[in-house]
């Protein structure tokens, strides 16, 4: 940052746009929801302000503490929020905390580049907190100001002069308001994932996270390698095609580009994109520029080296991205977001900048590392041949389907309702349970697809092998959406896809195999909330003509205590599998929308989910054993 810009971060750079009145009435408009996701978003908003100071070159350390009362303290060693009097007659720090969108990131020269999801600002955190306390070290003094539910509680006070070697900075201490959030208990791992991500994205930034609710629970993140370290972290449990992570940096037309990539021997691509440290889940122009350049460069190199023959078709984008782990991070002065969740970059100029910088870098890497380049090309050509084999298999399936009276799988018991908004399909383990489900269901809106045995592990197979699996083909045909790049969620034939397996080891394995398939090839089914896991009961307790069903040992024991355990006419049945239930019992306990219990599969964190699937379903045994040992006690809490 220039000397002029440093001088320019003062009270006059704080721009006022609108007040806070609506925030407490409609918090979802500002933080997405008042669920746990919204609760954690409060922390991210405060931390983003500190990261802005780091991006501007004035902050090297950020500390985040979860206090014993579930309040949060965020400290940094930046310049400190300005405390001088603002033109509206209040100290700038008070304006920043009490006026929506008041901050140095909205126009002005306070920050040339800033993060924060749509920059709703620290004022939203203040509005949604029971109380907020601010300490600022700036202009030679320690300053204090406090708020209650968005309203100034104690005015700005000059506490004391700073010591000779005392750093400037800001400390924000806030307690989420229980009137707004039904649950105000912070999750250490959720915060850890985002803070570690920020440390990767901001090379050399030192971030600490401490949980004061638990003794000695503290983690520190600082990555001198930046995105290189990020890719190494994501590829931890994978065999790599080339030993070193390839890294490119550059700047053009005020767009800063930072890219790191490495191929592994797996078959899934994992490309994460960021704009000003914001994860762009839907991609955008920076992703388009990267993909276009990658496909063009690899095709050019493969042809120039004679690896790809004249009579062979070009490698597709899908081919060149097989097994690729990459991070594409750009810094843009005024990002424009679009898409359904406003996480897609729309700035058209970014595509060309990313394309140019990445093309120059990759071309140079290929010239300087011919052995690694050849390994990458050979990997993509293998992918191309497998894709062509898969295409032939798909075309064969389509031709076969066109000749049949109905293209739907023969074992599918479909429903009569044609409006997919009202339909659901049960994926049932085994024919016997499938038979009970077919008899017990409501034929109007419930379809049943029995699965014979375990499906293929898609984490270890290419698309041609996957499409050769009968169970996979049956699901693809029944769902109607296609898979991979051909996937179209608007063509789905069912609103809910419900996995119904036995509550044993085999059932759990089948469930994990199905979720891996959906995550790798039909991810929008999960992200848009269409995948569920049925919860059949573990026990039936019968006393005379009265029957109760229970899903846990605790529930059952509680009922037995209530009934009196000495009673002779109590019969307890433990269901070892779905096949032990007759159709009426299966309907009553597991399929009747009025009484059933289901778990909705939700994707809270794409990076964490990718690592979990790689560990659980990949080739390496040791990481899987370690994961199971660490999580065995919390198996009910294992969410994607």
Legacy VTK file of the C-alpha trace (Angstrom):
# vtk DataFile Version 3.0
C-alpha trace
ASCII
DATASET POLYDATA
POINTS 640 float
0.000 0.000 0.000
1.262 3.528 -0.806
2.097 6.080 1.858
-0.910 8.135 0.726
-3.233 5.159 1.254
-1.810 4.580 4.730
-2.564 8.182 5.617
-6.007 7.821 4.060
-7.288 5.230 6.545
-8.897 7.678 8.915
-12.343 8.855 9.989
-12.978 10.573 6.630
-12.680 7.221 4.800
-15.590 5.723 6.749
-18.558 5.944 4.392
-22.109 5.796 5.734
-24.788 4.107 3.633
-27.710 3.071 5.840
-28.875 2.296 9.375
-29.208 -0.926 11.381
-32.960 -0.976 11.951
-33.739 -3.964 9.710
-30.934 -6.261 10.879
-32.539 -7.539 14.066
-35.927 -7.901 12.362
-34.584 -9.857 9.376
-31.170 -11.275 10.341
-31.332 -13.943 7.614
-30.974 -11.230 4.955
-27.576 -10.292 6.362
-25.979 -13.512 7.626
-27.914 -16.161 5.670
-29.752 -17.688 8.644
-29.891 -17.769 12.445
-28.787 -21.412 12.457
-25.328 -22.524 13.567
-24.037 -21.439 10.166
-25.214 -17.869 10.845
-23.807 -17.984 14.371
-20.336 -18.829 13.066
-20.686 -16.250 10.313
-20.537 -13.549 13.023
-16.975 -14.628 13.818
-16.015 -14.650 10.137
-17.254 -11.073 9.716
-15.005 -9.823 12.514
-12.017 -11.894 11.380
-12.493 -10.636 7.791
-11.881 -7.082 9.027
-8.567 -8.221 10.524
-7.668 -10.057 7.314
-8.377 -6.833 5.380
-5.684 -5.214 7.509
-3.347 -8.090 6.584
-4.167 -7.699 2.870
-3.362 -4.000 3.188
-0.014 -4.899 4.736
-0.618 -3.794 8.329
-1.509 -6.955 10.271
0.593 -10.060 10.889
-1.236 -11.756 13.805
-4.893 -12.540 14.492
-6.117 -14.245 17.687
-9.569 -15.811 18.075
-10.750 -17.015 21.492
-13.940 -18.881 22.358
-14.532 -17.757 25.936
-16.090 -19.928 28.685
-19.470 -18.173 28.251
-19.444 -18.753 24.442
-18.565 -15.131 23.786
-15.866 -14.487 21.171
-12.749 -12.329 21.284
-10.961 -11.399 18.044
-7.664 -9.474 18.372
-5.314 -8.206 15.680
-2.198 -6.073 15.449
-3.434 -3.884 12.608
-3.757 -0.099 12.625
-6.870 -0.095 14.833
-10.345 1.116 13.843
-10.223 4.937 13.456
-11.388 6.823 16.576
-11.362 10.410 15.297
-14.658 12.295 15.023
-16.657 11.457 11.898
-18.464 14.108 9.895
-21.837 12.891 11.259
-20.727 13.929 14.752
-19.750 10.553 16.247
-16.374 8.817 16.640
-15.582 6.755 13.529
-15.401 3.520 15.580
-18.974 4.138 16.790
-20.140 4.744 13.219
-18.500 1.505 12.051
-20.278 -0.455 14.798
-23.733 1.151 14.560
-24.313 1.930 10.880
-24.764 -0.816 8.276
-22.168 -0.783 5.499
-20.076 1.883 7.209
-16.445 0.978 6.698
-13.228 1.604 4.814
-14.048 -1.120 2.285
-17.012 0.719 0.689
-15.425 3.009 -1.880
-12.825 5.405 -0.532
-9.162 4.575 -0.091
-9.274 2.703 3.233
-8.733 -0.705 1.620
-7.754 -1.317 -2.026
-8.912 -4.957 -1.707
-11.093 -6.450 1.001
-12.723 -9.760 1.837
-15.900 -10.502 3.725
-18.974 -12.105 2.179
-20.689 -9.135 0.544
-19.130 -7.022 3.316
-22.169 -6.789 5.563
-19.760 -5.438 8.142
-19.061 -5.625 11.827
-22.191 -3.538 12.527
-24.315 -6.613 11.784
-22.333 -8.557 14.405
-23.011 -5.726 16.860
-26.736 -5.657 16.020
-27.096 -9.423 16.564
-25.072 -9.572 19.796
-26.338 -9.268 23.341
-23.317 -7.031 23.964
-20.156 -5.942 22.180
-17.003 -4.444 23.695
-14.337 -2.794 21.569
-10.757 -1.932 22.511
-8.688 0.054 20.014
-4.967 0.777 20.265
-4.403 3.741 18.017
-3.149 7.323 17.938
-0.995 6.704 21.025
-3.836 5.542 23.332
-6.001 2.590 24.329
-9.663 3.419 23.617
-12.819 1.635 24.906
-16.433 1.672 23.710
-19.298 -0.788 24.336
-22.722 -1.610 22.869
-25.856 -3.558 23.751
-27.914 -5.103 20.926
-26.536 -2.594 18.440
-27.034 0.520 20.565
-24.138 2.443 22.122
-23.930 1.548 25.799
-20.821 3.481 26.932
-19.317 6.212 24.783
-15.739 6.140 23.511
-13.283 6.579 26.372
-9.538 7.239 26.227
-8.285 4.660 28.757
-4.495 5.182 28.885
-1.450 6.013 26.776
0.156 3.110 24.900
3.467 1.779 26.220
6.649 2.433 24.270
6.719 -0.920 22.422
2.968 -1.601 22.503
1.479 -2.522 19.122
-1.571 -0.876 17.612
-4.608 -3.061 16.890
-8.252 -3.840 17.557
-9.963 -6.210 20.007
-13.619 -7.109 19.431
-15.415 -9.018 22.208
-19.040 -10.015 21.534
-21.714 -12.374 22.860
-24.336 -13.606 20.344
-27.879 -12.681 21.330
-29.987 -15.677 22.474
-33.069 -13.692 21.383
-31.799 -14.062 17.806
-29.954 -17.403 17.792
-31.646 -20.556 19.131
-28.220 -22.097 19.761
-25.250 -19.938 20.823
-22.683 -22.687 21.421
-19.670 -22.357 19.106
-18.060 -25.374 17.437
-14.253 -25.344 17.573
-13.832 -27.504 14.442
-16.100 -25.280 12.332
-14.075 -22.183 13.222
-10.819 -24.102 12.819
-11.638 -25.061 9.219
-12.286 -21.459 8.117
-9.351 -19.940 10.041
-6.942 -22.538 8.665
-8.284 -21.777 5.182
-7.627 -18.040 5.713
-4.074 -18.815 6.862
-3.466 -20.826 3.663
-4.886 -18.013 1.520
-2.794 -15.314 3.192
0.785 -16.540 3.098
2.639 -15.883 6.353
-0.384 -14.587 8.295
-0.315 -16.028 11.824
-3.745 -17.041 13.189
-4.398 -18.668 16.566
-7.635 -20.260 17.779
-8.102 -21.048 21.469
-11.066 -22.683 23.203
-11.214 -21.394 26.779
-14.064 -23.844 27.554
-11.560 -26.711 27.460
-8.129 -26.840 29.052
-5.157 -26.589 26.666
-7.179 -26.497 23.452
-5.299 -24.152 21.174
-4.196 -24.335 17.541
-1.942 -22.073 15.497
-1.927 -21.662 11.718
0.786 -20.018 9.658
1.777 -21.247 6.207
4.870 -19.785 4.599
3.990 -21.774 1.471
0.516 -20.253 1.124
-1.454 -22.026 -1.606
1.333 -24.581 -2.113
0.798 -25.668 1.498
-2.976 -25.693 0.874
-2.656 -28.138 -2.065
-0.226 -30.328 -0.082
-2.795 -30.403 2.736
-5.631 -31.426 0.381
-3.484 -34.114 -1.258
-2.213 -35.537 2.045
-3.831 -38.970 1.591
-3.321 -39.264 -2.169
-0.590 -40.660 -4.434
0.764 -37.816 -6.560
1.611 -37.917 -10.269
4.413 -35.341 -9.839
6.259 -34.644 -6.578
6.089 -30.859 -6.356
3.113 -28.519 -6.294
3.125 -26.188 -9.315
2.659 -22.538 -8.322
1.955 -19.390 -10.376
1.565 -15.782 -9.250
0.993 -12.616 -11.212
-0.784 -9.290 -11.434
-2.405 -7.538 -14.375
-4.982 -4.741 -14.682
-5.263 -4.519 -10.853
-6.183 -8.218 -10.612
-3.831 -10.350 -8.474
-3.742 -14.050 -9.411
-2.391 -16.887 -7.227
-2.694 -20.501 -8.431
-1.316 -23.791 -7.078
-1.974 -27.259 -8.544
-0.897 -30.880 -8.367
-2.190 -34.038 -10.037
-2.824 -37.227 -8.081
-3.533 -40.755 -9.296
-7.217 -40.544 -8.326
-10.102 -39.857 -10.689
-11.864 -36.893 -9.066
-11.050 -33.249 -9.633
-10.915 -30.897 -6.668
-10.638 -27.267 -7.769
-11.351 -24.645 -5.116
-11.715 -21.003 -6.134
-11.569 -17.852 -4.023
-12.086 -14.138 -4.569
-10.640 -11.830 -1.889
-10.524 -14.877 0.433
-14.227 -15.672 -0.165
-14.885 -19.255 -1.274
-16.725 -19.047 -4.623
-18.716 -22.263 -4.495
-20.299 -21.662 -7.921
-16.991 -20.720 -9.567
-17.172 -17.866 -12.067
-14.894 -16.048 -14.481
-11.666 -16.916 -12.622
-12.510 -20.630 -12.842
-13.444 -20.286 -16.534
-10.098 -18.631 -17.302
-8.201 -21.383 -15.478
-10.116 -24.236 -17.124
-9.861 -22.763 -20.633
-6.109 -22.222 -20.340
-5.485 -25.670 -18.843
-7.379 -27.506 -21.609
-5.730 -25.464 -24.392
-2.174 -25.713 -23.007
-2.281 -29.466 -22.361
-3.706 -30.181 -25.837
-1.054 -27.964 -27.472
1.766 -29.610 -25.532
0.482 -33.147 -26.153
0.320 -32.509 -29.917
3.674 -30.687 -30.121
5.371 -33.574 -28.303
3.667 -36.156 -30.535
1.984 -37.849 -27.562
-1.452 -37.012 -28.969
-1.627 -38.212 -32.587
-3.196 -36.283 -35.470
-6.036 -38.764 -35.877
-6.922 -38.620 -32.155
-9.542 -36.197 -30.876
-8.600 -33.375 -28.524
-8.499 -34.006 -24.804
-11.646 -32.662 -23.144
-11.774 -30.395 -20.094
-12.930 -33.405 -18.078
-9.852 -35.380 -19.227
-7.291 -32.726 -18.290
-8.851 -32.190 -14.853
-8.985 -35.860 -13.794
-7.090 -36.255 -10.515
-6.303 -32.524 -10.336
-6.198 -30.674 -7.030
-5.960 -26.914 -7.567
-6.542 -23.629 -5.774
-7.341 -20.538 -7.828
-7.296 -17.381 -5.726
-7.778 -13.889 -7.136
-7.822 -10.475 -5.513
-10.158 -8.003 -7.243
-10.879 -4.381 -6.282
-14.635 -4.522 -6.844
-15.872 -8.114 -7.188
-19.328 -8.642 -8.687
-21.116 -11.728 -7.425
-23.964 -13.525 -9.138
-25.595 -16.955 -9.176
-28.175 -18.533 -6.910
-26.144 -18.144 -3.721
-24.136 -15.065 -4.768
-20.935 -17.117 -4.727
-20.102 -16.890 -8.438
-17.647 -14.254 -9.687
-19.078 -12.200 -12.547
-16.216 -9.767 -13.411
-15.587 -10.460 -17.118
-12.071 -8.960 -17.121
-10.833 -11.584 -14.626
-11.151 -14.476 -17.090
-8.574 -13.061 -19.510
-6.153 -12.105 -16.735
-6.246 -15.598 -15.167
-5.929 -17.217 -18.620
-2.841 -15.125 -19.508
-0.974 -15.502 -16.199
-1.738 -19.223 -15.877
-0.907 -19.969 -19.547
2.491 -18.253 -19.298
3.271 -20.073 -16.055
2.187 -23.558 -17.151
4.004 -23.240 -20.503
7.205 -22.360 -18.670
6.714 -25.224 -16.192
6.254 -27.770 -19.012
9.426 -26.530 -20.755
11.503 -26.694 -17.575
10.081 -30.006 -16.276
9.628 -32.313 -19.312
9.427 -35.540 -17.243
6.655 -34.212 -14.972
4.898 -32.707 -18.019
4.910 -36.097 -19.773
3.498 -37.827 -16.658
0.663 -35.298 -16.550
-0.080 -35.698 -20.282
-0.089 -39.511 -20.012
-2.531 -39.263 -17.100
-4.902 -37.080 -19.162
-4.685 -39.366 -22.208
-5.586 -42.375 -20.029
-8.546 -40.360 -18.776
-9.556 -39.560 -22.371
-9.536 -43.220 -23.403
-11.585 -44.160 -20.341
-14.042 -41.323 -21.119
-14.463 -42.547 -24.686
-15.077 -46.081 -23.400
-17.631 -44.657 -20.942
-19.314 -42.721 -23.756
-19.632 -45.898 -25.802
-21.111 -47.648 -22.753
-23.576 -44.775 -22.293
-24.592 -44.825 -25.960
-25.058 -48.593 -25.779
-27.279 -48.140 -22.707
-29.290 -45.427 -24.463
-29.782 -47.554 -27.600
-30.808 -50.502 -25.430
-33.242 -48.299 -23.512
-34.768 -46.912 -26.719
-35.565 -50.461 -27.867
-37.289 -51.343 -24.601
-40.927 -50.523 -23.864
-39.792 -48.643 -20.761
-36.279 -47.297 -20.224
-36.605 -47.514 -16.444
-34.829 -50.346 -14.580
-36.884 -53.551 -14.344
-36.526 -53.848 -10.565
-37.738 -50.268 -10.001
-41.229 -50.097 -8.488
-42.160 -46.606 -9.666
-44.833 -44.296 -8.284
-47.865 -42.983 -10.153
-47.328 -39.263 -9.380
-45.677 -37.496 -12.342
-44.860 -34.198 -10.609
-41.342 -34.719 -9.229
-41.893 -32.085 -6.507
-44.121 -34.590 -4.659
-42.211 -37.837 -5.221
-39.511 -39.784 -3.415
-37.442 -42.882 -4.124
-36.126 -45.333 -1.539
-32.802 -47.023 -2.282
-33.233 -50.259 -0.358
-30.576 -52.787 0.567
-31.406 -56.274 -0.698
-34.420 -57.910 -2.327
-36.181 -59.047 0.854
-36.318 -55.548 2.337
-37.140 -54.265 -1.145
-40.128 -56.601 -1.217
-41.440 -55.331 2.135
-40.884 -51.737 1.048
-42.744 -52.294 -2.226
-45.723 -53.759 -0.364
-45.715 -51.229 2.468
-45.208 -48.011 0.483
-47.733 -45.471 -0.741
-47.689 -46.213 -4.475
-48.899 -42.729 -5.346
-45.666 -40.897 -4.468
-43.112 -43.483 -3.247
-40.850 -45.453 -5.592
-38.608 -48.333 -4.505
-35.279 -49.348 -6.068
-33.750 -52.462 -4.460
-29.942 -52.593 -4.621
-28.342 -56.009 -4.798
-25.185 -55.923 -2.710
-22.575 -53.181 -2.550
-22.117 -50.742 -5.402
-18.670 -50.021 -6.835
-16.365 -47.684 -4.859
-16.284 -44.699 -7.225
-13.274 -43.202 -5.393
-11.122 -45.997 -6.860
-12.625 -46.362 -10.344
-12.794 -44.482 -13.638
-16.068 -43.542 -15.261
-16.072 -46.436 -17.746
-15.838 -48.956 -14.880
-18.424 -47.052 -12.855
-20.924 -47.075 -15.715
-20.395 -50.816 -16.164
-21.853 -51.363 -12.666
-25.507 -52.415 -12.930
-26.599 -50.782 -9.655
-25.044 -47.439 -10.685
-26.727 -47.592 -14.092
-30.070 -48.372 -12.473
-29.820 -45.306 -10.222
-28.742 -42.995 -13.057
-31.655 -44.155 -15.207
-34.193 -44.005 -12.366
-33.139 -40.504 -11.214
-33.179 -39.113 -14.772
-30.533 -36.449 -14.067
-27.474 -37.856 -15.843
-24.092 -37.660 -14.070
-20.892 -35.631 -14.047
-20.788 -32.806 -16.579
-24.088 -34.005 -18.088
-25.865 -33.749 -14.715
-29.055 -31.652 -14.842
-30.950 -31.410 -11.562
-34.042 -29.965 -13.274
-34.574 -33.377 -14.921
-34.764 -35.284 -11.634
-37.751 -37.620 -11.358
-37.867 -37.525 -7.540
-37.640 -34.738 -4.978
-36.260 -36.946 -2.200
-33.698 -39.719 -2.598
-33.815 -41.776 0.597
-31.108 -44.302 1.488
-32.617 -47.151 3.535
-30.077 -49.721 4.752
-29.683 -52.051 7.724
-28.236 -50.620 10.936
-25.099 -52.800 10.751
-21.578 -52.597 9.335
-22.626 -53.700 5.829
-25.495 -51.207 5.819
-23.151 -48.403 6.862
-20.698 -49.357 4.134
-23.416 -49.343 1.461
-24.584 -45.941 2.721
-21.025 -44.549 2.495
-20.560 -45.975 -1.023
-23.815 -44.320 -2.145
-22.909 -40.969 -0.568
-19.460 -41.097 -2.220
-21.146 -41.684 -5.604
-23.597 -38.815 -5.081
-20.839 -36.460 -3.853
-18.485 -37.170 -6.770
-20.990 -37.377 -9.639
-24.300 -35.818 -8.508
-23.166 -33.230 -5.950
-26.139 -30.821 -6.448
-28.442 -33.556 -5.094
-26.635 -33.081 -1.762
-25.995 -29.335 -1.880
-29.634 -28.609 -2.783
-30.999 -30.903 -0.067
-32.478 -33.885 -1.943
-30.615 -36.768 -0.211
-31.870 -38.321 3.029
-31.030 -41.297 5.226
-33.960 -43.311 6.584
-33.907 -44.107 10.298
-35.557 -47.492 10.885
-36.133 -48.398 14.543
-33.769 -50.710 16.402
-36.404 -52.155 18.757
-40.042 -53.051 19.003
-41.561 -53.312 22.495
-44.931 -55.027 22.773
-47.198 -55.224 25.807
-50.510 -56.871 25.096
-51.970 -55.052 22.106
-49.804 -51.970 22.603
-46.682 -51.558 20.445
-43.847 -49.023 20.676
-40.811 -48.511 18.410
-37.458 -47.152 19.575
-34.417 -45.832 17.750
-31.873 -45.952 20.594
-31.052 -48.141 23.597
-31.718 -45.170 25.898
-35.260 -44.641 24.595
-36.081 -48.341 24.943
-34.662 -48.654 28.467
-36.573 -45.579 29.558
-39.825 -47.168 28.358
-39.036 -50.513 29.979
-38.408 -48.731 33.281
-41.741 -46.977 32.917
-43.593 -50.237 32.158
-41.854 -52.189 34.893
-39.277 -54.735 33.834
-40.789 -57.595 35.852
-43.931 -57.704 33.746
-44.070 -61.060 31.971
-46.162 -59.920 29.016
-43.548 -57.485 27.658
-41.872 -58.683 24.448
-38.772 -56.897 23.133
-37.712 -57.481 19.527
-34.343 -56.261 18.217
-34.443 -55.629 14.464
-31.231 -56.930 12.935
-32.268 -55.879 9.453
-35.029 -54.270 7.422
-36.059 -57.699 6.151
-37.318 -58.627 9.645
-40.097 -56.018 9.439
-43.339 -56.791 7.709
-44.682 -54.217 5.201
-47.053 -52.613 7.733
-44.276 -52.154 10.313
-41.900 -50.694 7.724
-44.571 -48.193 6.639
-45.460 -47.197 10.206
-41.890 -46.706 11.409
-39.784 -45.685 8.443
-41.885 -44.658 5.433
-44.985 -42.847 6.690
-44.217 -39.099 6.291
-46.356 -38.336 9.346
-44.303 -40.429 11.795
-40.952 -41.335 10.193
-37.573 -39.897 11.199
-35.040 -39.059 8.486
-31.594 -37.454 8.444
-31.044 -34.853 5.740
-27.561 -35.082 4.233
-26.076 -31.593 4.250
-22.776 -30.332 2.894
-21.498 -27.804 5.425
-17.919 -27.754 4.206
-16.813 -28.937 0.752
-13.108 -29.068 1.656
-13.705 -31.178 4.768
-16.085 -33.491 2.875
-13.546 -34.041 0.110
-10.870 -35.032 2.633
-13.259 -37.372 4.498
-14.261 -39.199 1.299
-10.602 -39.478 0.234
-9.648 -40.922 3.626
-12.589 -43.327 3.980
-12.775 -44.571 0.392
-9.242 -44.020 -0.962
-6.296 -46.412 -1.274
-4.290 -45.531 1.839
-5.048 -47.679 4.890
-3.246 -45.791 7.681
-5.159 -42.470 7.395
-8.431 -44.453 7.352
-7.478 -46.398 10.492
-6.501 -43.153 12.241
-9.757 -41.451 11.220
-11.860 -44.351 12.494
-10.019 -44.416 15.823
-10.517 -40.654 16.291
-14.199 -40.639 15.310
-15.523 -44.000 16.516
-17.058 -42.493 19.648
-18.792 -39.721 17.697
-20.192 -41.761 14.844
-23.672 -40.231 15.281
-22.149 -36.787 14.800
-20.298 -37.519 11.577
-21.768 -34.969 9.153
-20.598 -34.061 5.694
LINES 1 641
640 0 1 2 3 4 5 6 7 8 9 10 11 12 13 14 15 16 17 18 19 20 21 22 23 24 25 26 27 28 29 30 31 32 33 34 35 36 37 38 39 40 41 42 43 44 45 46 47 48 49 50 51 52 53 54 55 56 57 58 59 60 61 62 63 64 65 66 67 68 69 70 71 72 73 74 75 76 77 78 79 80 81 82 83 84 85 86 87 88 89 90 91 92 93 94 95 96 97 98 99 100 101 102 103 104 105 106 107 108 109 110 111 112 113 114 115 116 117 118 119 120 121 122 123 124 125 126 127 128 129 130 131 132 133 134 135 136 137 138 139 140 141 142 143 144 145 146 147 148 149 150 151 152 153 154 155 156 157 158 159 160 161 162 163 164 165 166 167 168 169 170 171 172 173 174 175 176 177 178 179 180 181 182 183 184 185 186 187 188 189 190 191 192 193 194 195 196 197 198 199 200 201 202 203 204 205 206 207 208 209 210 211 212 213 214 215 216 217 218 219 220 221 222 223 224 225 226 227 228 229 230 231 232 233 234 235 236 237 238 239 240 241 242 243 244 245 246 247 248 249 250 251 252 253 254 255 256 257 258 259 260 261 262 263 264 265 266 267 268 269 270 271 272 273 274 275 276 277 278 279 280 281 282 283 284 285 286 287 288 289 290 291 292 293 294 295 296 297 298 299 300 301 302 303 304 305 306 307 308 309 310 311 312 313 314 315 316 317 318 319 320 321 322 323 324 325 326 327 328 329 330 331 332 333 334 335 336 337 338 339 340 341 342 343 344 345 346 347 348 349 350 351 352 353 354 355 356 357 358 359 360 361 362 363 364 365 366 367 368 369 370 371 372 373 374 375 376 377 378 379 380 381 382 383 384 385 386 387 388 389 390 391 392 393 394 395 396 397 398 399 400 401 402 403 404 405 406 407 408 409 410 411 412 413 414 415 416 417 418 419 420 421 422 423 424 425 426 427 428 429 430 431 432 433 434 435 436 437 438 439 440 441 442 443 444 445 446 447 448 449 450 451 452 453 454 455 456 457 458 459 460 461 462 463 464 465 466 467 468 469 470 471 472 473 474 475 476 477 478 479 480 481 482 483 484 485 486 487 488 489 490 491 492 493 494 495 496 497 498 499 500 501 502 503 504 505 506 507 508 509 510 511 512 513 514 515 516 517 518 519 520 521 522 523 524 525 526 527 528 529 530 531 532 533 534 535 536 537 538 539 540 541 542 543 544 545 546 547 548 549 550 551 552 553 554 555 556 557 558 559 560 561 562 563 564 565 566 567 568 569 570 571 572 573 574 575 576 577 578 579 580 581 582 583 584 585 586 587 588 589 590 591 592 593 594 595 596 597 598 599 600 601 602 603 604 605 606 607 608 609 610 611 612 613 614 615 616 617 618 619 620 621 622 623 624 625 626 627 628 629 630 631 632 633 634 635 636 637 638 639
